[in-house]
Amino acid sequence: MDDVGATSAVELELRPVSTRPMLRIELEAAEPIVLSQGRRYVPLTGGCFQGRNGFQGVVLPGGADWQRVHPEGVIELEAHYALRTSDGRTVEVRSSGVRRASSDVTARIAAGEPVLPEEYYFRTHIRLESADEGLAHLNHLIGLATGQREQSKVHIHVHEVL
């Protein structure tokens, strides 16, 4: 048995991860509320979503994105909010991830200037849950998302991990 951390002559082959597009979410975001140095939350006041097979609806008000802001331009994200489908079913969304941007990009977003998503890193891990029998498949999957932040909106593109 090799020592922990020892280099092996055999390369470790990793099984590839496959994804497929699942869902686009547009969140309406209020001004951040600062709690202490480095801690804040952003109230999520509404929005809409659209996914595969006619899965669409609105983001319910009352959610929040709890954030830990680091001085080097990194924000740890923990969002929790709810969706209501166009036919009245509800879905809980829990998302955690990271946004990393230069101070220039952060200032431009805050000022409402257009910023391309390629100019910064915004990735999250998403879990969905619903008590509705027709949406039970959501309870057992993992989503990976890319994000784009605007002054008062957040665009989330969710991909189902297969």
PAMAR-544765 format. One record per residue (C-alpha): residue number from 1; residue in one letter; x, y, z. Coordinates in nm, 2 decimals. Layout:
% PAMAR-544765
    nr   rest       xx       yy       zz
   NUM      A        X        Y        Z
...
% end
This chain:
% PAMAR-544765
    nr   rest       xx       yy       zz
     1      M     0.00     0.00     0.00
     2      D     0.14     0.34    -0.09
     3      D     0.19     0.61     0.17
     4      V    -0.07     0.88     0.18
     5      G     0.03     1.16    -0.06
     6      A     0.29     0.95    -0.24
     7      T     0.31     0.98    -0.62
     8      S     0.19     0.68    -0.80
     9      A     0.31     0.57    -1.15
    10      V    -0.05     0.50    -1.24
    11      E    -0.26     0.81    -1.33
    12      L    -0.59     0.83    -1.16
    13      E    -0.86     0.83    -1.42
    14      L    -1.17     1.03    -1.33
    15      R    -1.51     0.94    -1.45
    16      P    -1.64     1.23    -1.66
    17      V    -1.94     1.42    -1.54
    18      S    -2.23     1.48    -1.79
    19      T    -2.49     1.74    -1.76
    20      R    -2.79     1.86    -1.95
    21      P    -2.96     2.20    -1.95
    22      M    -3.25     2.20    -1.70
    23      L    -3.37     2.54    -1.59
    24      R    -3.32     2.92    -1.62
    25      I    -3.41     3.13    -1.32
    26      E    -3.42     3.51    -1.31
    27      L    -3.42     3.64    -0.95
    28      E    -3.52     3.99    -0.85
    29      A    -3.27     4.11    -0.58
    30      A    -3.31     4.40    -0.34
    31      E    -3.02     4.60    -0.19
    32      P    -2.79     4.39     0.03
    33      I    -2.85     4.42     0.41
    34      V    -2.52     4.44     0.59
    35      L    -2.52     4.25     0.93
    36      S    -2.15     4.27     1.03
    37      Q    -1.81     4.30     0.86
    38      G    -1.81     4.04     0.59
    39      R    -2.17     3.92     0.65
    40      R    -2.48     4.03     0.46
    41      Y    -2.79     3.90     0.29
    42      V    -2.97     3.99    -0.02
    43      P    -3.36     3.97    -0.01
    44      L    -3.50     3.79    -0.31
    45      T    -3.83     3.97    -0.40
    46      G    -3.95     3.77    -0.70
    47      G    -3.87     3.66    -1.05
    48      C    -3.95     3.39    -1.30
    49      F    -3.81     3.06    -1.42
    50      Q    -3.84     2.84    -1.73
    51      G    -3.72     2.48    -1.78
    52      R    -3.77     2.17    -1.99
    53      N    -4.10     2.02    -2.08
    54      G    -4.30     2.34    -2.00
    55      F    -4.17     2.36    -1.64
    56      Q    -4.21     2.73    -1.57
    57      G    -4.35     2.98    -1.32
    58      V    -4.25     3.25    -1.08
    59      V    -4.01     3.30    -0.79
    60      L    -4.20     3.37    -0.47
    61      P    -4.10     3.67    -0.26
    62      G    -3.94     3.60     0.07
    63      G    -3.62     3.42    -0.02
    64      A    -3.27     3.54     0.06
    65      D    -2.91     3.49    -0.04
    66      W    -2.69     3.49     0.27
    67      Q    -2.34     3.60     0.19
    68      R    -1.99     3.60     0.34
    69      V    -1.79     3.87     0.16
    70      H    -1.41     3.83     0.15
    71      P    -1.18     4.13     0.09
    72      E    -1.01     3.97    -0.21
    73      G    -1.33     3.98    -0.42
    74      V    -1.48     3.64    -0.33
    75      I    -1.84     3.60    -0.20
    76      E    -1.96     3.28    -0.06
    77      L    -2.33     3.23    -0.14
    78      E    -2.61     3.05     0.04
    79      A    -2.94     3.11    -0.13
    80      H    -3.28     2.97    -0.02
    81      Y    -3.60     3.05    -0.20
    82      A    -3.92     2.90    -0.35
    83      L    -4.07     2.86    -0.69
    84      R    -4.44     2.83    -0.79
    85      T    -4.51     2.66    -1.12
    86      S    -4.76     2.80    -1.36
    87      D    -5.00     2.52    -1.25
    88      G    -4.96     2.61    -0.87
    89      R    -4.71     2.35    -0.75
    90      T    -4.42     2.47    -0.53
    91      V    -4.05     2.39    -0.53
    92      E    -3.79     2.47    -0.26
    93      V    -3.45     2.58    -0.39
    94      R    -3.13     2.57    -0.20
    95      S    -2.81     2.69    -0.36
    96      S    -2.46     2.73    -0.24
    97      G    -2.16     2.85    -0.43
    98      V    -1.90     3.12    -0.50
    99      R    -1.88     3.44    -0.69
   100      R    -1.53     3.58    -0.76
   101      A    -1.47     3.91    -0.93
   102      S    -1.22     4.19    -0.95
   103      S    -1.30     4.51    -0.76
   104      D    -1.36     4.68    -1.10
   105      V    -1.62     4.42    -1.21
   106      T    -1.79     4.44    -0.87
   107      A    -1.81     4.82    -0.89
   108      R    -1.95     4.80    -1.25
   109      I    -2.22     4.55    -1.14
   110      A    -2.32     4.77    -0.84
   111      A    -2.34     5.08    -1.07
   112      G    -2.58     4.89    -1.31
   113      E    -2.32     4.88    -1.59
   114      P    -2.33     4.58    -1.83
   115      V    -2.08     4.31    -1.73
   116      L    -2.03     3.99    -1.94
   117      P    -2.05     3.67    -1.73
   118      E    -1.71     3.57    -1.87
   119      E    -1.55     3.86    -1.68
   120      Y    -1.60     3.68    -1.34
   121      Y    -1.66     3.34    -1.18
   122      F    -2.01     3.26    -1.05
   123      R    -2.09     2.89    -0.99
   124      T    -2.34     2.72    -0.76
   125      H    -2.45     2.38    -0.65
   126      I    -2.84     2.35    -0.65
   127      R    -3.08     2.12    -0.48
   128      L    -3.45     2.12    -0.55
   129      E    -3.73     1.97    -0.34
   130      S    -4.10     1.94    -0.38
   131      A    -4.38     1.76    -0.20
   132      D    -4.58     1.74    -0.52
   133      E    -4.58     1.38    -0.65
   134      G    -4.54     1.49    -1.01
   135      L    -4.22     1.68    -0.92
   136      A    -4.07     1.42    -0.69
   137      H    -3.79     1.35    -0.94
   138      L    -3.65     1.69    -0.85
   139      N    -3.58     1.57    -0.49
   140      H    -3.31     1.33    -0.61
   141      L    -3.09     1.52    -0.84
   142      I    -2.81     1.77    -0.83
   143      G    -2.78     2.08    -1.03
   144      L    -2.48     2.28    -1.12
   145      A    -2.53     2.64    -1.22
   146      T    -2.36     2.94    -1.37
   147      G    -2.47     3.28    -1.26
   148      Q    -2.48     3.63    -1.39
   149      R    -2.53     3.93    -1.16
   150      E    -2.69     4.26    -1.26
   151      Q    -2.76     4.55    -1.03
   152      S    -3.11     4.42    -0.93
   153      K    -3.13     4.08    -1.10
   154      V    -2.95     3.75    -1.08
   155      H    -2.96     3.50    -1.38
   156      I    -2.91     3.14    -1.29
   157      H    -2.86     2.87    -1.56
   158      V    -2.90     2.53    -1.40
   159      H    -2.77     2.21    -1.55
   160      E    -2.88     1.87    -1.42
   161      V    -2.59     1.64    -1.33
   162      L    -2.66     1.30    -1.50
% end
